[in-house]
């Protein structure tokens, strides 16, 4: 994304330098943009992504809007309100100021915005930009959020291993199990509280005890038993669709 931004900035600067004495920089830039409409498609996607991030920053739980024109921030602003001038973006191929669309981009110049928002379905967006005859841009926060899910899984694994070290090598069944040092699994987490689900922002993870994760961003924790003892654990993290993104295993030797 940084490279795309740099390309656009350089192109804009060159346009300003090339303007005639009787032309304003704005006029020349507009001419260049419409001469190279795919550059404007790329620019539009970046402008929209910036507005989506601003929208999230202006909501209580950092949520993105599910609908461009209906959902509002705490201050009552829609996603369109956060675009330059508070107006929709212009399609460089049609000249219509009607973007983004609340669907995938499929026609020349279109910018598509799709999002899942809410406690169960998650909180991610996908922005698409269509050039002359194909999709040329796709921006999303999915990879960032799923990266945080992976990090949460490793945090749970670290805590489970620490619990086992304090408990003669035995792992907890759930967060009601207490180690020999009087701690539950969550007591070994950073700050000693449940982890935040990156998609719905709720501090509820691990949300699934005794089974695999199945909702976006969830962490599942289950023990591995041998001879009636919890000698290990299996930790799973769910992706933006609720599928298994990562599986980690913990185990230790008992004295």
FENJOGI-V509187 format. One record per helix or strand of 3 or more residues. SS is the DSSP state (A for helix, B for strand). FROM is the first residue (numbers start at 1). LEN is the number of residues. If there is no record, write none. Layout:
# FENJOGI-V509187
{{SS:FROM:LEN} {SS:FROM:LEN}}
This chain:
# FENJOGI-V509187
{{A:2:17} {A:25:11} {A:37:21} {A:80:3} {A:84:3} {B:97:3} {B:111:8} {B:122:9} {B:135:6} {A:142:24} {A:185:4} {A:190:3} {B:203:3} {B:219:8} {B:229:10} {B:244:8}}
